[in-house]
Amino acid sequence: MQAKKRYLLVSVGAGLLFLVYLWGLQIGEFQQQSYQYNQFPQYPQYHQYHQHWPESTQLLEPYLEGGEQEEDSPQLHHQHTSPRERRAIRDNIYKNKRCRMETCFDFARCQSGFGVYIYPPQRGDEISETYQKILSSIEESRFHTTDPSRACLFILAVDTLDRDQLSAQYVQNVRSRIQSLPTWNDGRNHLIFNLYSGTWPDYTEDLGFEVGQAMLAKASADVVNFRPNFDISIPLFSKDHPLKGGGIGYLTLNDSPPSRKYLLVFKGKRYLTGIGSETRNALYHVHNGEDIILLATCKHGKDWEKHKDSRCDRDNEEYSKYDYQELLHNSSFCLVPRGRRLGSFRFLEALQAACIPVILSNGWELPFSEVIDWRKAAILGDERLLLQVPSITRSVGHDRILALRQQTQFLWDAYFSSVAKIVLTTLEIIQDRVDSHVSRNRLLWNSLPGGLYALPQYSTDPAQFPFYYAILGKSPSQQFTAVIHTVTPLQSQISPVVKLIIAVAKSKFCAQIVVLWNCDKPLPPRNKWPSTSVPLTVIEGQTKTMSSRFFPHEVLLTDAVLSLDEDSVLSTNEGSKASRWADPDHFAQRQTCMNAFSHWLGFMPLVHSQMRLDPVLFRDQVSILRKKYRDIERL
């Protein structure tokens, strides 16, 4: 009898343990899902994927200004893999999918500064033109270091941009190559760039190797796999995207009224089946041939005729009637539906053309969403509610259209117009995470001139930057500081620099005068300088170069700075000495300086130049009647 009782108790205990085990599995899966979706409220753009579009045009505000939305899982279209297979692929790639800066990043490596090290290429490495642009942008940045011991972040020399196994640029054996790196350490403090992942027909996010604890700078990032405040979503850009400079935006100052010929346009491929086909196959329902032009062609790929449907011929004919660039630059809104992957080239094309993107790509983590507020530059929609797009776009007022278009131009020029800007924005975001105590706020990132120019090393207070005075309701000071660059010794009280100091001090707007002493001779004593009605400070430049005048010296107290050479002439009645512009060596130095600026920026920053020729061509002993340019003194 006792044996039967013991047997019964053991059986009941085993059954209870089995039930507890099953209950634990369900709780773990529920927590994992909750963890993923609980991240959404931190990022306003996530809300779009879980909100039904309004039934009337009066409810547009949630799409422009954000708001609470109904939760619903992102719509994933994988018709050739089971949920278990997709989960296995995702778990294999993102074994550390809960990585955050606090758990998967070694901050101790960054104590000597935010240095970025690029591994030297290995024998046989083939690097695409696009990846070479990325590496070149890093090498020419202020973050680059050639010493791995001083590096905070590591960049692979292996090209990981195209991980589509059917692509000619797919690199083999990436897993073994990166794991053999001496400082790989499961990817900790590494950044991996990727534009294309997965392959036909499912286009999963399979990279063909484990990223481990490395950060991903990835295009077409999916919110399900995206690790907030760790990975970085970058835009999809073509191989023709310029390394530096980039094309200017198309919004002009006199572009009025803000509305254009077309309301909404799209021209692209139509996928008959498979992932990304749902929205593009339904565009003909919205196309009206008047102010809404939505065109899709079946004519792409080798075997398109074998799979064409009854509507392909009509779509192809309509497609050929319109020029893409003409549509792009003459429409207020541009539809940006997902393709085979979540992102597309049309996103950047729309930004440059000042065509407000209407994004229909459920689950897409928008580029640089950590710092950019896309509600100020785009309409965030839902793929499942395509038919409501016309009413949504028609309800946007002219003032709102103009504001959205202006923001597209700012974002394009500040962060997306070149590969260098995309790469630098990525690195600046990571640096803000590392130095979180001096990181830029969203105002700096989303207002002119942008986060790449308002460096936190100077200040994190917007009130310290003149760019934001208008936004903060602050008025700039009317006074300036005169910085006089001096390279010749101070010989007497009639030296040109002395006369210049006396002349500048007479201005009622001059708050102080700073003499930047870059002469090889010792600094003269204070009694050798003239007495002035404004404070006069003489400092030595950190480097004996012309560029030292641009350094933000601590003695400067005003926002406005008037930079002068010691031989500057403020009026035609002062001095008769010829300008140093007549000195070939001096002119060569200035030309070298301008060439350096154009090299750094990728374009010539000098938009307008004005110079005086009277010291050279007017003050000479030649009769005015014999001069070729007799009116030169009137310039």
VENQUIWO-V468959 format. One line per field, one symbol per residue. psi: psi as a letter, one per 40 degrees, with the letter a starting at -180 (. if undefined). burial: b if it has 16 or more other ideal C-beta (glycine too) atoms within 10 Angstrom, else e. A space follows every 10 residues. Layout:
psi->???
burial->???
This chain:
psi->dddddddddd dddddddddd dddddddddd ddddddeedd eehdedddef hiiieieefd ddddeaiiih hiiihhggee iidddddddd dddgdfeehi dddfhgddee deigihhhii iihehhhidd ddddddddde ieehiehdee hdihhiehhe dhfheeieeh hifdddddee hdfdffehfi hhhhdhiiii edfifheeih ebeiihghif hhddehhifc ihhiihiiee hidiciiiie hidfghidia didhiihaih hdiahedddd eeddddheec ehhhhhiegi idfdddeiae edddddddde eihdddddef idihhgiibd idiidddddd ddefhhhhhg ghehhihfed dhgeeeeihh ahdefdeedd ddddehiddd dddddddddd ddddeeeidd dddddddddd ddddgdefii iddddeiiei dedgheddie hdeehddedd defihiieii hhhhhheiih dieeiddddd ddddeeheeh dihhhhhfid iihiideeii hieihhhhih idifideeee hgideheidh hhhiideihe ieehiehiie dehddddddd dddddddddd deihehdhhh ihedddedgi fhiddeidgd fdee.
burial->eeeeeeeeee eeeeeeeeee eeeeeeeeee eeeeebbeeb eebbbbbbbb bebbeeeeeb ebbbebeebe eeebeeebee eeeeebeebb eebbebbebe eeebbeeebb eeebbbbbbe eeeeeebbeb bebbbbbbee eebbbeeeee bbbbbbbbbb bbbbeeeebb beebeebbee beebeebbbb bbbbbbbbbe ebbbbbbbbb bbbbbbbbbb bbbbbbbeeb bbbbbbbeee bbbbebeebb beeeeeebeb ebbbbbbbbb beebbbbbbb bbbeebbeee bbbbbbbbee eeebeeebee ebeebbebbe eeeeeebbbe bbbbbbbbbb bbbbbbbbbb bbbbbbbbbb bbbbbbbbbb bbbbbbbbbb bbbeebebbb ebbebbeeee bbbbbbbbbb bbbbbbbbbb bbbbbbbbbb bbbbbeeebb eeebbbbeeb bbebbbeeeb ebeebeebee eeeeeeeebb bbbbbbbeeb eeeebbbbbb bbbbbeeeeb bbbbbbbbbe eeebeeeebe eeebebbbee beeeebebbe eebeebebee bbebbbbbbe eeeebeeebb beeeebeeee eeeeeeeeee ebbeeeeeee ebeebeebee eeeeeeeeee eeeee
